Amino acid sequence: MSANVKDPIVFPVSKISAPNRVALAPMTNTQSHPDGRLSDDEATWLKMRASGGFGTIITAGAYVDALGKSWDGQIGIHNQTTAESFLHLSESLRQGSSIGVLQLFHGGMRAMHDANTNLSPSGGTNSRGQTIARKMDVSDIHLAITAHVEAAYRSKQSGFHGVEIHGAHGYLIHQFLSTETNRREDDWGGSSANRERFLLHIVRGIRERCGEDFLIGVRLSPEDANWFHGIDFDACLDLSCRLAEDEGVDYIHISLWDAFKAAEKYPDRGPAITHFKKVLPPEVPLMTAGKIWRGQDAEDVLSYGADILALGRVAIAHPNWVNEYLQDTDYHPSAPPFSVTHLKNAGLNPAFVEYMRKWKGFVEN
Ligand SMILES: Cc1cc2nc3c(=O)[nH]c(=O)nc-3n(C[C@H](O)[C@H](O)[C@H](O)COP(=O)(O)O)c2cc1C
Protein backbone atom coordinates (compact mmCIF):
# COMPACT_ATOMS: atom_id res chain seq x y z
CA MET A 1 0.00 0.00 0.00
CA SER A 2 1.34 3.44 -0.85
CA ALA A 3 2.02 6.12 1.74
CA ASN A 4 -0.38 8.95 2.48
CA VAL A 5 0.76 12.58 2.25
CA LYS A 6 -0.28 13.07 5.88
CA ASP A 7 1.72 10.14 7.28
CA PRO A 8 4.70 10.98 9.47
CA ILE A 9 7.99 9.30 8.58
CA VAL A 10 10.96 8.11 10.61
CA PHE A 11 14.38 8.11 8.96
CA PRO A 12 15.99 4.72 9.62
CA VAL A 13 19.50 5.55 10.83
CA SER A 14 19.19 8.89 12.61
CA LYS A 15 15.66 8.01 13.88
CA ILE A 16 14.70 11.62 13.18
CA SER A 17 11.07 11.97 12.15
CA ALA A 18 9.24 14.37 9.85
CA PRO A 19 5.53 15.09 10.38
CA ASN A 20 4.41 14.37 6.80
CA ARG A 21 5.56 13.25 3.33
CA VAL A 22 6.15 16.65 1.77
CA ALA A 23 9.53 18.36 1.58
CA LEU A 24 10.48 21.74 0.20
CA ALA A 25 12.81 20.83 -2.69
CA PRO A 26 16.29 22.35 -2.52
CA MET A 27 16.13 25.56 -4.52
CA THR A 28 18.87 28.08 -5.12
CA ASN A 29 17.21 31.47 -4.76
CA THR A 30 20.09 33.98 -4.88
CA GLN A 31 18.69 36.00 -1.97
CA SER A 32 21.65 35.82 0.41
CA HIS A 33 24.81 37.81 1.16
CA PRO A 34 27.89 37.97 -1.13
CA ASP A 35 29.99 36.18 1.51
CA GLY A 36 27.52 33.26 1.72
CA ARG A 37 25.79 34.24 4.98
CA LEU A 38 22.06 33.50 5.07
CA SER A 39 20.08 36.72 4.63
CA ASP A 40 16.87 37.57 6.44
CA ASP A 41 15.07 37.35 3.08
CA GLU A 42 16.17 33.77 2.45
CA ALA A 43 15.46 32.79 6.07
CA THR A 44 11.96 34.28 5.79
CA TRP A 45 11.32 32.44 2.53
CA LEU A 46 12.21 29.11 4.20
CA LYS A 47 10.26 29.85 7.39
CA MET A 48 7.16 30.69 5.36
CA ARG A 49 7.24 27.17 3.85
CA ALA A 50 7.69 25.64 7.32
CA SER A 51 4.61 27.58 8.50
CA GLY A 52 2.85 26.38 5.36
CA GLY A 53 3.14 22.79 6.56
CA PHE A 54 6.18 21.40 4.69
CA GLY A 55 7.43 18.59 6.93
CA THR A 56 11.02 18.74 5.69
CA ILE A 57 12.69 21.99 4.72
CA ILE A 58 15.68 21.44 2.46
CA THR A 59 17.77 24.57 1.91
CA ALA A 60 19.22 25.67 -1.40
CA GLY A 61 22.56 24.13 -2.28
CA ALA A 62 25.10 25.70 0.13
CA TYR A 63 28.70 25.69 -1.11
CA VAL A 64 31.03 23.69 1.10
CA ASP A 65 34.12 25.52 -0.13
CA ALA A 66 34.51 28.97 -1.68
CA LEU A 67 35.86 27.16 -4.76
CA GLY A 68 32.45 25.55 -5.25
CA LYS A 69 30.33 28.72 -5.28
CA SER A 70 28.24 28.94 -8.46
CA TRP A 71 25.85 31.91 -8.15
CA ASP A 72 25.79 35.40 -6.75
CA GLY A 73 23.59 35.44 -3.64
CA GLN A 74 24.09 31.70 -2.99
CA ILE A 75 24.32 30.50 0.61
CA GLY A 76 27.58 28.96 1.82
CA ILE A 77 28.49 26.75 4.78
CA HIS A 78 32.24 26.92 4.19
CA ASN A 79 33.27 28.73 7.36
CA GLN A 80 32.18 29.55 10.89
CA THR A 81 30.69 32.92 9.98
CA THR A 82 28.31 31.46 7.43
CA ALA A 83 27.47 28.56 9.78
CA GLU A 84 26.44 30.98 12.52
CA SER A 85 24.11 32.80 10.14
CA PHE A 86 21.87 29.68 10.08
CA LEU A 87 21.38 29.48 13.85
CA HIS A 88 18.23 31.62 13.90
CA LEU A 89 16.64 29.65 11.09
CA SER A 90 17.26 26.23 12.60
CA GLU A 91 16.10 27.45 16.02
CA SER A 92 12.87 28.66 14.45
CA LEU A 93 12.39 25.34 12.58
CA ARG A 94 12.93 23.45 15.82
CA GLN A 95 10.21 25.50 17.49
CA GLY A 96 7.77 24.27 14.84
CA SER A 97 7.37 20.72 13.60
CA SER A 98 9.42 20.75 10.38
CA ILE A 99 12.89 19.31 10.19
CA GLY A 100 15.73 21.33 8.67
CA VAL A 101 18.11 19.78 6.15
CA LEU A 102 20.94 21.73 4.55
CA GLN A 103 21.96 20.77 1.02
CA LEU A 104 25.74 20.42 0.62
CA PHE A 105 26.91 21.72 -2.75
CA HIS A 106 30.11 22.07 -4.78
CA GLY A 107 29.85 23.34 -8.37
CA GLY A 108 33.12 21.77 -9.59
CA MET A 109 33.67 22.84 -13.20
CA ARG A 110 30.38 24.76 -13.04
CA ALA A 111 31.51 27.03 -10.22
CA MET A 112 31.72 30.76 -10.98
CA HIS A 113 35.51 31.15 -10.99
CA ASP A 114 38.00 30.96 -13.84
CA ALA A 115 39.50 27.99 -15.63
CA ASN A 116 42.52 27.89 -13.28
CA THR A 117 40.40 27.85 -10.12
CA ASN A 118 37.35 25.73 -10.99
CA LEU A 119 37.97 22.07 -10.25
CA SER A 120 36.82 18.88 -11.88
CA PRO A 121 38.04 15.26 -11.87
CA SER A 122 39.46 15.54 -15.39
CA GLY A 123 39.45 19.28 -15.98
CA GLY A 124 36.64 20.53 -18.16
CA THR A 125 35.61 22.28 -21.32
CA ASN A 126 32.35 23.98 -22.25
CA SER A 127 30.24 23.37 -25.35
CA ARG A 128 32.49 25.76 -27.31
CA GLY A 129 35.56 23.73 -26.38
CA GLN A 130 36.95 26.38 -24.01
CA THR A 131 38.71 25.19 -20.85
CA ILE A 132 36.60 25.96 -17.77
CA ALA A 133 38.28 23.93 -15.02
CA ARG A 134 41.58 22.35 -14.11
CA LYS A 135 42.06 18.65 -13.37
CA MET A 136 42.04 17.86 -9.65
CA ASP A 137 45.13 16.22 -8.24
CA VAL A 138 44.77 13.71 -5.42
CA SER A 139 45.32 16.35 -2.75
CA ASP A 140 42.48 18.47 -4.27
CA ILE A 141 40.24 15.41 -4.01
CA HIS A 142 41.03 14.88 -0.33
CA LEU A 143 40.52 18.59 0.36
CA ALA A 144 37.11 18.51 -1.35
CA ILE A 145 36.05 15.46 0.67
CA THR A 146 37.12 17.19 3.88
CA ALA A 147 35.28 20.34 2.83
CA HIS A 148 32.02 18.36 2.54
CA VAL A 149 32.58 16.59 5.87
CA GLU A 150 33.44 19.77 7.77
CA ALA A 151 30.50 21.60 6.17
CA ALA A 152 28.20 18.82 7.40
CA TYR A 153 29.66 19.14 10.88
CA ARG A 154 29.11 22.91 10.80
CA SER A 155 25.51 22.25 9.70
CA LYS A 156 25.05 20.04 12.74
CA GLN A 157 26.56 22.68 15.01
CA SER A 158 24.19 25.23 13.42
CA GLY A 159 21.18 23.21 14.52
CA PHE A 160 20.18 21.41 11.32
CA HIS A 161 18.71 17.92 11.68
CA GLY A 162 20.77 16.75 8.77
CA VAL A 163 22.26 17.30 5.33
CA GLU A 164 21.44 16.30 1.80
CA ILE A 165 24.54 15.64 -0.33
CA HIS A 166 24.00 17.09 -3.80
CA GLY A 167 25.22 14.34 -6.11
CA ALA A 168 22.96 15.35 -9.02
CA HIS A 169 22.60 17.86 -11.86
CA GLY A 170 26.14 17.86 -13.19
CA TYR A 171 27.93 19.44 -10.20
CA LEU A 172 31.17 18.17 -8.64
CA ILE A 173 29.99 14.83 -7.21
CA HIS A 174 28.08 14.11 -10.40
CA GLN A 175 31.23 15.03 -12.37
CA PHE A 176 32.98 12.19 -10.51
CA LEU A 177 30.12 9.73 -11.15
CA SER A 178 29.84 10.49 -14.86
CA THR A 179 31.84 8.54 -17.44
CA GLU A 180 31.94 11.69 -19.57
CA THR A 181 33.40 14.12 -17.06
CA ASN A 182 35.51 11.58 -15.14
CA ARG A 183 38.16 10.11 -17.42
CA ARG A 184 40.74 9.57 -14.68
CA GLU A 185 42.89 6.48 -14.74
CA ASP A 186 43.75 6.37 -11.03
CA ASP A 187 41.69 5.12 -8.04
CA TRP A 188 39.14 7.93 -8.55
CA GLY A 189 38.09 7.13 -12.13
CA GLY A 190 37.49 4.31 -14.58
CA SER A 191 35.31 1.57 -13.04
CA SER A 192 32.04 2.53 -11.39
CA ALA A 193 33.54 1.61 -7.99
CA ASN A 194 36.31 4.13 -8.62
CA ARG A 195 33.94 6.86 -9.88
CA GLU A 196 31.72 6.36 -6.81
CA ARG A 197 34.66 6.53 -4.39
CA PHE A 198 34.49 10.33 -3.98
CA LEU A 199 30.81 10.25 -2.93
CA LEU A 200 31.29 7.23 -0.66
CA HIS A 201 34.21 8.89 1.14
CA ILE A 202 32.03 11.94 1.73
CA VAL A 203 29.15 9.85 3.11
CA ARG A 204 31.43 7.81 5.39
CA GLY A 205 33.30 10.91 6.55
CA ILE A 206 30.06 12.68 7.47
CA ARG A 207 28.66 9.68 9.33
CA GLU A 208 31.88 9.33 11.31
CA ARG A 209 32.18 13.05 12.08
CA CYS A 210 28.50 13.78 12.80
CA GLY A 211 27.35 10.54 14.43
CA GLU A 212 24.38 8.23 14.06
CA ASP A 213 21.81 10.77 15.19
CA PHE A 214 22.46 13.08 12.23
CA LEU A 215 20.34 12.66 9.12
CA ILE A 216 22.16 12.07 5.81
CA GLY A 217 20.33 12.05 2.46
CA VAL A 218 21.86 11.76 -1.00
CA ARG A 219 20.42 13.34 -4.16
CA LEU A 220 21.23 11.67 -7.48
CA SER A 221 20.32 12.14 -11.13
CA PRO A 222 19.38 8.70 -12.43
CA GLU A 223 20.34 9.15 -16.08
CA ASP A 224 21.46 11.64 -18.69
CA ALA A 225 19.42 14.81 -18.95
CA ASN A 226 19.76 18.36 -20.22
CA TRP A 227 23.38 19.43 -19.92
CA PHE A 228 24.78 16.47 -18.00
CA HIS A 229 25.65 13.05 -19.36
CA GLY A 230 27.54 9.87 -18.55
CA ILE A 231 25.11 8.39 -16.00
CA ASP A 232 23.55 4.98 -16.55
CA PHE A 233 20.15 4.17 -15.02
CA ASP A 234 21.15 0.70 -13.77
CA ALA A 235 24.40 2.01 -12.32
CA CYS A 236 22.37 4.60 -10.41
CA LEU A 237 20.03 1.88 -9.10
CA ASP A 238 23.06 -0.10 -7.87
CA LEU A 239 24.65 2.94 -6.27
CA SER A 240 21.40 3.85 -4.50
CA CYS A 241 21.17 0.35 -3.06
CA ARG A 242 24.76 0.45 -1.84
CA LEU A 243 24.19 3.81 -0.18
CA ALA A 244 21.01 2.58 1.49
CA GLU A 245 22.17 -0.91 2.47
CA ASP A 246 25.84 -0.49 3.30
CA GLU A 247 26.55 3.17 3.93
CA GLY A 248 23.91 4.19 6.47
CA VAL A 249 22.18 6.80 4.35
CA ASP A 250 18.80 7.95 5.74
CA TYR A 251 17.11 8.62 2.41
CA ILE A 252 17.71 8.52 -1.32
CA HIS A 253 16.50 11.48 -3.37
CA ILE A 254 16.09 10.81 -7.09
CA SER A 255 15.92 14.01 -9.11
CA LEU A 256 13.75 13.35 -12.16
CA TRP A 257 12.47 16.82 -13.15
CA ASP A 258 9.32 14.85 -14.06
CA ALA A 259 8.32 12.42 -11.34
CA PHE A 260 5.82 10.73 -13.66
CA LYS A 261 8.25 9.81 -16.41
CA ALA A 262 9.60 6.42 -17.39
CA ALA A 263 13.35 5.86 -17.51
CA GLU A 264 14.73 6.76 -20.92
CA LYS A 265 16.50 3.39 -20.89
CA TYR A 266 13.24 1.52 -20.18
CA PRO A 267 10.45 3.58 -21.77
CA ASP A 268 7.92 0.71 -21.56
CA ARG A 269 8.50 -0.34 -17.96
CA GLY A 270 6.46 2.18 -15.99
CA PRO A 271 7.56 5.17 -13.92
CA ALA A 272 11.31 5.41 -13.27
CA ILE A 273 10.71 5.96 -9.57
CA THR A 274 9.03 2.54 -9.25
CA HIS A 275 12.30 0.85 -10.29
CA PHE A 276 14.03 2.45 -7.31
CA LYS A 277 11.28 1.47 -4.89
CA LYS A 278 11.55 -2.15 -6.01
CA VAL A 279 15.26 -2.45 -5.25
CA LEU A 280 15.75 -0.23 -2.19
CA PRO A 281 15.36 -1.65 1.31
CA PRO A 282 11.77 -0.81 2.35
CA GLU A 283 12.84 1.08 5.47
CA VAL A 284 14.94 3.61 3.54
CA PRO A 285 12.68 6.43 2.27
CA LEU A 286 12.72 7.32 -1.40
CA MET A 287 12.24 10.99 -2.22
CA THR A 288 11.56 12.43 -5.63
CA ALA A 289 10.66 15.71 -7.32
CA GLY A 290 9.42 17.01 -10.64
CA LYS A 291 6.16 18.47 -11.95
CA ILE A 292 4.12 17.62 -8.87
CA TRP A 293 1.59 20.43 -8.81
CA ARG A 294 -1.90 19.38 -7.68
CA GLY A 295 -2.99 17.27 -4.71
CA GLN A 296 -3.79 14.42 -7.09
CA ASP A 297 -0.25 14.56 -8.55
CA ALA A 298 1.18 14.05 -5.07
CA GLU A 299 -1.03 11.03 -4.46
CA ASP A 300 -0.11 9.56 -7.86
CA VAL A 301 3.63 9.85 -7.24
CA LEU A 302 3.27 8.24 -3.81
CA SER A 303 1.38 5.41 -5.51
CA TYR A 304 4.35 4.91 -7.87
CA GLY A 305 6.50 4.13 -4.83
CA ALA A 306 7.89 7.45 -3.60
CA ASP A 307 7.85 7.87 0.18
CA ILE A 308 8.48 11.62 0.26
CA LEU A 309 7.66 14.27 -2.34
CA ALA A 310 9.92 17.26 -2.82
CA LEU A 311 7.99 20.20 -4.24
CA GLY A 312 9.88 22.82 -6.21
CA ARG A 313 8.19 25.41 -8.40
CA VAL A 314 4.74 24.96 -6.89
CA ALA A 315 6.22 25.70 -3.47
CA ILE A 316 7.75 28.92 -4.77
CA ALA A 317 4.33 30.22 -5.70
CA HIS A 318 2.30 28.49 -2.99
CA PRO A 319 4.08 28.53 0.39
CA ASN A 320 1.03 27.02 2.13
CA TRP A 321 0.74 24.06 -0.28
CA VAL A 322 0.73 21.42 2.47
CA ASN A 323 -1.79 23.15 4.72
CA GLU A 324 -4.03 23.79 1.72
CA TYR A 325 -3.82 20.12 0.73
CA LEU A 326 -4.61 19.01 4.26
CA GLN A 327 -7.82 21.02 4.08
CA ASP A 328 -8.77 19.82 0.60
CA THR A 329 -6.99 16.85 -0.95
CA ASP A 330 -8.38 17.90 -4.33
CA TYR A 331 -6.23 21.05 -4.10
CA HIS A 332 -5.61 22.75 -7.48
CA PRO A 333 -3.06 25.54 -6.92
CA SER A 334 -2.97 28.24 -9.59
CA ALA A 335 -0.44 27.75 -12.41
CA PRO A 336 2.22 30.08 -13.90
CA PRO A 337 2.75 32.75 -15.02
CA PHE A 338 2.68 34.54 -11.66
CA SER A 339 2.65 38.29 -11.20
CA VAL A 340 5.52 39.98 -9.39
CA THR A 341 3.05 40.92 -6.65
CA HIS A 342 1.99 37.30 -6.20
CA LEU A 343 5.63 36.22 -5.88
CA LYS A 344 6.47 39.08 -3.54
CA ASN A 345 3.59 38.04 -1.31
CA ALA A 346 4.95 34.49 -1.41
CA GLY A 347 8.18 35.77 0.14
CA LEU A 348 10.45 36.23 -2.90
CA ASN A 349 12.75 39.24 -2.84
CA PRO A 350 13.49 41.15 -6.10
CA ALA A 351 16.67 39.12 -6.79
CA PHE A 352 14.74 35.85 -6.58
CA VAL A 353 11.95 37.17 -8.81
CA GLU A 354 14.59 38.14 -11.39
CA TYR A 355 16.20 34.71 -11.08
CA MET A 356 12.83 33.06 -11.72
CA ARG A 357 12.56 34.91 -15.04
CA LYS A 358 15.15 32.38 -16.28
CA TRP A 359 12.47 29.70 -15.87
CA LYS A 360 10.44 30.27 -19.00
CA GLY A 361 6.84 31.31 -18.38
CA PHE A 362 7.06 31.39 -14.58
CA VAL A 363 6.99 35.17 -14.06
CA GLU A 364 4.43 37.34 -15.82
CA ASN A 365 6.01 39.86 -18.24
C1 LIG B 1 14.75 28.09 -8.90
C2 LIG B 1 15.24 26.69 -8.75
C3 LIG B 1 16.43 26.45 -8.09
C4 LIG B 1 16.89 25.12 -7.90
N1 LIG B 1 18.01 24.89 -7.16
C5 LIG B 1 18.36 23.63 -6.84
C6 LIG B 1 19.39 23.38 -5.90
O1 LIG B 1 19.99 24.28 -5.31
N2 LIG B 1 19.70 22.09 -5.65
C7 LIG B 1 19.04 21.04 -6.24
O2 LIG B 1 19.34 19.87 -5.97
N3 LIG B 1 18.04 21.27 -7.11
C8 LIG B 1 17.66 22.50 -7.40
N4 LIG B 1 16.58 22.74 -8.20
C9 LIG B 1 15.75 21.59 -8.67
C10 LIG B 1 14.56 21.35 -7.72
O3 LIG B 1 15.01 20.88 -6.46
C11 LIG B 1 13.55 20.33 -8.30
O4 LIG B 1 14.14 19.09 -8.41
C12 LIG B 1 13.03 20.75 -9.67
O5 LIG B 1 12.62 22.11 -9.64
C13 LIG B 1 11.85 19.89 -10.13
O6 LIG B 1 10.75 20.03 -9.25
P1 LIG B 1 9.50 20.97 -9.63
O7 LIG B 1 8.97 20.46 -10.94
O8 LIG B 1 8.54 20.74 -8.48
O9 LIG B 1 9.98 22.37 -9.73
C14 LIG B 1 16.13 24.04 -8.43
C15 LIG B 1 14.94 24.30 -9.12
C16 LIG B 1 14.48 25.60 -9.27
C17 LIG B 1 13.16 25.84 -9.95
The ligand as an SDF file (V2000), in Angstrom:
LIG
                    3D

 31 33  0  0  0  0  0  0  0  0999 V2000
   14.7500   28.0920   -8.9020 C   0  0  0  0  0  0  0  0  0  0  0  0
   15.2370   26.6860   -8.7530 C   0  0  0  0  0  0  0  0  0  0  0  0
   16.4300   26.4490   -8.0880 C   0  0  0  0  0  0  0  0  0  0  0  0
   16.8870   25.1230   -7.9040 C   0  0  0  0  0  0  0  0  0  0  0  0
   18.0140   24.8940   -7.1640 N   0  0  0  0  0  0  0  0  0  0  0  0
   18.3580   23.6330   -6.8420 C   0  0  0  0  0  0  0  0  0  0  0  0
   19.3900   23.3820   -5.9040 C   0  0  0  0  0  0  0  0  0  0  0  0
   19.9950   24.2820   -5.3110 O   0  0  0  0  0  0  0  0  0  0  0  0
   19.6990   22.0860   -5.6480 N   0  0  0  0  0  0  0  0  0  0  0  0
   19.0390   21.0350   -6.2430 C   0  0  0  0  0  0  0  0  0  0  0  0
   19.3440   19.8700   -5.9660 O   0  0  0  0  0  0  0  0  0  0  0  0
   18.0360   21.2650   -7.1140 N   0  0  0  0  0  0  0  0  0  0  0  0
   17.6600   22.5030   -7.4020 C   0  0  0  0  0  0  0  0  0  0  0  0
   16.5750   22.7390   -8.1990 N   0  0  0  0  0  0  0  0  0  0  0  0
   15.7510   21.5890   -8.6750 C   0  0  0  0  0  0  0  0  0  0  0  0
   14.5640   21.3490   -7.7180 C   0  0  0  0  0  0  0  0  0  0  0  0
   15.0120   20.8780   -6.4610 O   0  0  0  0  0  0  0  0  0  0  0  0
   13.5470   20.3340   -8.2990 C   0  0  0  0  0  0  0  0  0  0  0  0
   14.1380   19.0930   -8.4080 O   0  0  0  0  0  0  0  0  0  0  0  0
   13.0330   20.7540   -9.6710 C   0  0  0  0  0  0  0  0  0  0  0  0
   12.6250   22.1140   -9.6440 O   0  0  0  0  0  0  0  0  0  0  0  0
   11.8510   19.8920  -10.1280 C   0  0  0  0  0  0  0  0  0  0  0  0
   10.7540   20.0320   -9.2510 O   0  0  0  0  0  0  0  0  0  0  0  0
    9.4960   20.9680   -9.6300 P   0  0  0  0  0  0  0  0  0  0  0  0
    8.9670   20.4630  -10.9430 O   0  0  0  0  0  0  0  0  0  0  0  0
    8.5400   20.7380   -8.4790 O   0  0  0  0  0  0  0  0  0  0  0  0
    9.9780   22.3680   -9.7340 O   0  0  0  0  0  0  0  0  0  0  0  0
   16.1310   24.0420   -8.4310 C   0  0  0  0  0  0  0  0  0  0  0  0
   14.9410   24.2980   -9.1200 C   0  0  0  0  0  0  0  0  0  0  0  0
   14.4820   25.5980   -9.2660 C   0  0  0  0  0  0  0  0  0  0  0  0
   13.1590   25.8400   -9.9470 C   0  0  0  0  0  0  0  0  0  0  0  0
  1  2  1  0
  2  3  1  0
  2 30  2  0
  3  4  2  0
  4  5  1  0
  4 28  1  0
  5  6  2  0
  6  7  1  0
  6 13  1  0
  7  8  2  0
  7  9  1  0
  9 10  1  0
 10 11  2  0
 10 12  1  0
 12 13  2  0
 13 14  1  0
 14 15  1  0
 14 28  1  0
 15 16  1  0
 16 17  1  0
 16 18  1  0
 18 19  1  0
 18 20  1  0
 20 21  1  0
 20 22  1  0
 22 23  1  0
 23 24  1  0
 24 25  2  0
 24 26  1  0
 24 27  1  0
 28 29  2  0
 29 30  1  0
 30 31  1  0
M  END
$$$$
